[in-house]
Amino acid sequence: MPQPRFDHLRERLLRAGIAPRHVSRYILELRDHCDDLVREEMTNGTARGAAEACALSRLGNDDDLAVGMLARPGSRSVTARYPWAVFGIGPIAMLVAVFAAVLLAEGGALNLISHLYKNPTHRLPPAWFTLTFDGWNALPTYLAPIAIAALLWFMGARQRISARWIVLGVAVTCVVGGFQSLSFTENGYHGELMFDSALLPPFPHDLVVAGIWRAAANLALMGGAFWVTRRWQVSPADGLVTTAG
């Protein structure tokens, strides 16, 4: 069965905003139906090539097949219907959710440790303890913005969303995420888990400077990844950009 024909239909449906899960299910149904038609034609004595051509003719052209899916209610993805929400508000909501989850998990762990381990002599915690929490806090501070930006990029590319929305989502995530941080300090007498945002008053100078550096690094990293990806999509034989599937 000529797969490129259905690949073109898949691309057309995705660009029309149909959710990828619906597109994949529809293409699978078409392939199964086409296989049934081919077997039916071959049972009647038709040669394989002619049977495939006849099966495709009976299915209909791309316009006919696309109309059937486009007419289904609720088939368009949320991303396609509300890109302003997914790529404008979504990054901030995901960052808030990540930091909130990390704070709750870390606060719960520290509370449990304080009940299990008593420190009457007020000794400083061992180095491994501090390094463990420093590494844990680095996840949302440094990696969460990159991970969320990559997720938005993947979602947008997979659903053929306009590049301007993808760029907006990635930029918002990289910049806003760069100005947030978590830290934990312990001096033997008192432990303090802190969430800091350089975007909130009183805008401490050191947090703003660190936030600018992190935001710039996030943007540079995602921009570099985009450049490399585009280079990989260029055919060395003809220099044409291929479509990401």
ZALONU-935614 format. One record per residue (C-alpha): x negated, y, z; residue number from 1. Coordinates in nm, 3 decimals. Each point is the difference from the previous one (the first is absolute). Layout:
<rs>
c1, c2, c3, seq
X, Y, Z, NUM
...
</rs>
This chain:
<rs>
c1, c2, c3, seq
0.000, 0.000, 0.000, 1
-0.147, 0.339, -0.096, 2
-0.085, 0.152, 0.338, 3
-0.100, 0.349, -0.131, 4
0.364, 0.065, -0.089, 5
0.105, -0.043, 0.360, 6
-0.304, 0.194, 0.120, 7
0.124, 0.298, -0.199, 8
0.345, -0.042, 0.150, 9
-0.151, -0.019, 0.350, 10
-0.188, 0.325, -0.058, 11
0.310, 0.171, -0.133, 12
0.207, -0.099, 0.303, 13
-0.267, 0.106, 0.247, 14
-0.032, 0.339, -0.166, 15
0.378, 0.034, 0.023, 16
-0.033, -0.031, 0.379, 17
0.126, -0.357, 0.044, 18
-0.141, -0.156, 0.317, 19
-0.287, -0.240, -0.077, 20
0.169, -0.287, 0.185, 21
0.306, 0.033, -0.223, 22
-0.215, 0.022, -0.312, 23
-0.198, -0.313, 0.092, 24
0.319, -0.195, 0.072, 25
0.160, 0.116, -0.325, 26
-0.305, -0.089, -0.210, 27
-0.012, -0.343, 0.163, 28
0.368, -0.054, -0.081, 29
-0.060, 0.102, -0.361, 30
-0.295, -0.235, -0.035, 31
0.198, -0.290, 0.144, 32
0.295, 0.076, -0.225, 33
-0.227, 0.032, -0.302, 34
-0.163, -0.336, 0.080, 35
0.345, -0.158, 0.016, 36
0.089, 0.148, -0.339, 37
-0.326, -0.123, -0.152, 38
0.063, -0.353, 0.128, 39
0.354, 0.014, -0.135, 40
-0.121, 0.104, -0.345, 41
-0.274, -0.265, -0.003, 42
0.252, -0.265, 0.103, 43
0.192, 0.091, -0.313, 44
-0.312, -0.066, -0.207, 45
-0.138, 0.352, -0.032, 46
-0.378, 0.037, -0.005, 47
-0.168, 0.160, 0.301, 48
-0.085, 0.332, -0.166, 49
0.342, 0.038, -0.156, 50
0.167, -0.105, 0.326, 51
-0.183, 0.273, 0.191, 52
0.095, 0.262, -0.258, 53
0.362, -0.111, 0.008, 54
0.006, 0.002, 0.381, 55
-0.133, 0.354, 0.013, 56
0.254, 0.107, -0.259, 57
0.282, -0.147, 0.205, 58
-0.124, 0.177, 0.315, 59
0.010, 0.338, -0.174, 60
-0.249, 0.281, -0.049, 61
-0.166, 0.206, 0.271, 62
0.272, 0.263, -0.012, 63
0.270, -0.258, 0.067, 64
-0.196, -0.166, 0.277, 65
-0.088, 0.330, 0.167, 66
0.359, 0.122, 0.002, 67
0.108, -0.301, 0.202, 68
-0.246, 0.076, 0.278, 69
0.040, 0.378, -0.008, 70
0.375, -0.040, 0.047, 71
-0.040, -0.193, 0.325, 72
0.093, 0.215, 0.301, 73
-0.270, 0.047, 0.259, 74
-0.276, -0.134, -0.222, 75
-0.209, 0.319, 0.013, 76
-0.262, 0.008, 0.272, 77
0.006, 0.244, 0.290, 78
-0.338, 0.127, -0.119, 79
0.140, 0.086, -0.342, 80
0.317, 0.160, 0.140, 81
-0.164, 0.203, 0.277, 82
-0.366, 0.056, -0.090, 83
-0.004, 0.328, 0.192, 84
0.083, -0.188, 0.320, 85
-0.231, -0.297, -0.056, 86
-0.303, 0.204, -0.103, 87
0.071, 0.325, 0.182, 88
0.148, -0.104, 0.335, 89
-0.104, -0.366, -0.006, 90
-0.373, 0.060, 0.062, 91
0.067, 0.203, 0.315, 92
0.253, -0.253, 0.128, 93
-0.243, -0.287, -0.057, 94
-0.283, 0.184, 0.173, 95
0.223, 0.073, 0.300, 96
0.106, -0.365, 0.013, 97
-0.359, -0.127, -0.016, 98
-0.128, 0.234, 0.272, 99
0.301, -0.071, 0.220, 100
-0.048, -0.376, -0.035, 101
-0.371, 0.023, 0.077, 102
0.065, 0.224, 0.302, 103
0.260, -0.238, 0.139, 104
-0.221, -0.304, -0.052, 105
-0.308, 0.165, 0.148, 106
0.193, 0.150, 0.292, 107
0.148, -0.340, 0.078, 108
-0.343, -0.165, -0.014, 109
-0.154, 0.263, 0.229, 110
0.289, -0.030, 0.245, 111
-0.046, -0.379, 0.011, 112
-0.376, 0.035, 0.052, 113
0.052, 0.248, 0.285, 114
0.218, -0.255, 0.179, 115
-0.237, -0.292, -0.053, 116
-0.331, 0.174, 0.060, 117
-0.064, 0.205, 0.312, 118
-0.292, 0.239, 0.012, 119
-0.041, 0.112, 0.364, 120
-0.359, 0.115, -0.056, 121
0.098, 0.209, -0.303, 122
-0.261, -0.150, -0.226, 123
-0.016, 0.108, -0.362, 124
0.154, -0.253, -0.239, 125
-0.241, -0.225, -0.192, 126
-0.111, 0.109, -0.345, 127
0.197, -0.273, -0.177, 128
0.321, 0.125, 0.163, 129
-0.053, 0.354, -0.128, 130
-0.106, -0.123, -0.345, 131
0.310, -0.218, -0.024, 132
0.235, 0.292, 0.060, 133
-0.207, 0.229, -0.221, 134
0.037, -0.251, -0.282, 135
0.372, -0.037, 0.067, 136
0.050, 0.377, -0.011, 137
-0.200, 0.024, -0.321, 138
0.261, -0.208, -0.182, 139
0.274, 0.266, -0.003, 140
-0.245, 0.292, 0.001, 141
-0.207, -0.104, -0.301, 142
0.163, -0.296, -0.170, 143
0.375, 0.062, 0.033, 144
0.010, 0.302, -0.238, 145
-0.196, -0.194, -0.264, 146
0.217, -0.309, 0.039, 147
0.325, 0.198, -0.022, 148
-0.125, 0.200, -0.300, 149
-0.100, -0.323, -0.175, 150
0.342, -0.150, 0.075, 151
0.179, 0.302, -0.148, 152
-0.226, -0.010, -0.304, 153
0.071, -0.371, -0.050, 154
0.376, 0.047, 0.045, 155
0.010, 0.292, -0.242, 156
-0.207, -0.176, -0.267, 157
0.196, -0.324, 0.035, 158
0.331, 0.181, -0.043, 159
-0.131, 0.233, -0.275, 160
0.073, 0.314, 0.205, 161
-0.112, 0.332, -0.145, 162
-0.366, 0.075, 0.076, 163
0.086, 0.331, 0.166, 164
0.197, -0.179, 0.273, 165
-0.279, -0.250, 0.058, 166
-0.257, 0.280, 0.024, 167
0.226, 0.184, 0.245, 168
0.037, -0.303, 0.225, 169
-0.372, -0.081, -0.004, 170
-0.099, 0.363, 0.064, 171
0.246, 0.046, 0.288, 172
-0.119, -0.321, 0.163, 173
-0.370, 0.080, -0.039, 174
0.031, 0.356, 0.128, 175
0.251, -0.045, 0.284, 176
-0.157, -0.329, 0.107, 177
-0.344, 0.159, 0.010, 178
0.106, 0.243, 0.271, 179
0.124, -0.266, 0.243, 180
-0.216, -0.200, 0.240, 181
0.011, -0.231, 0.301, 182
-0.262, -0.025, 0.273, 183
-0.048, -0.165, 0.336, 184
-0.232, 0.105, 0.284, 185
-0.075, -0.169, 0.332, 186
-0.229, 0.135, 0.274, 187
0.059, -0.263, 0.264, 188
0.256, 0.212, 0.182, 189
0.243, 0.078, -0.275, 190
0.076, -0.130, -0.347, 191
0.164, 0.222, -0.258, 192
0.157, -0.098, -0.332, 193
0.041, 0.303, -0.221, 194
0.176, 0.072, -0.327, 195
-0.129, 0.317, -0.164, 196
0.134, 0.188, -0.299, 197
-0.191, 0.293, -0.146, 198
0.325, 0.110, -0.168, 199
0.166, 0.084, 0.332, 200
-0.069, 0.298, 0.230, 201
-0.238, 0.106, 0.142, 202
-0.196, -0.124, -0.307, 203
-0.331, -0.078, 0.176, 204
-0.292, 0.096, -0.222, 205
-0.184, -0.331, 0.035, 206
0.312, -0.199, -0.090, 207
0.070, 0.222, -0.302, 208
-0.356, -0.039, -0.130, 209
0.008, -0.378, 0.050, 210
0.343, -0.014, -0.164, 211
-0.123, 0.192, -0.305, 212
-0.289, -0.242, -0.041, 213
0.222, -0.306, 0.034, 214
0.264, 0.140, -0.237, 215
-0.270, 0.082, -0.257, 216
-0.151, -0.348, 0.036, 217
0.343, -0.161, -0.043, 218
0.070, 0.200, -0.315, 219
-0.345, -0.073, -0.140, 220
0.035, -0.372, 0.068, 221
0.344, -0.026, -0.159, 222
-0.108, 0.220, -0.292, 223
-0.303, -0.221, -0.057, 224
0.215, -0.312, 0.013, 225
0.239, 0.154, -0.254, 226
-0.290, 0.089, -0.232, 227
-0.146, -0.352, 0.021, 228
0.341, -0.154, -0.064, 229
0.054, 0.215, -0.308, 230
-0.345, -0.097, -0.127, 231
0.088, -0.367, 0.036, 232
0.318, 0.057, -0.199, 233
-0.196, 0.132, -0.298, 234
-0.077, -0.262, -0.260, 235
-0.374, 0.010, -0.085, 236
0.079, -0.115, -0.353, 237
0.232, 0.276, -0.108, 238
-0.011, 0.253, 0.288, 239
0.375, -0.012, 0.046, 240
0.162, 0.009, 0.341, 241
0.202, -0.313, 0.061, 242
0.319, -0.013, 0.200, 243
-0.034, -0.130, 0.352, 244
0.232, -0.295, 0.044, 245
</rs>
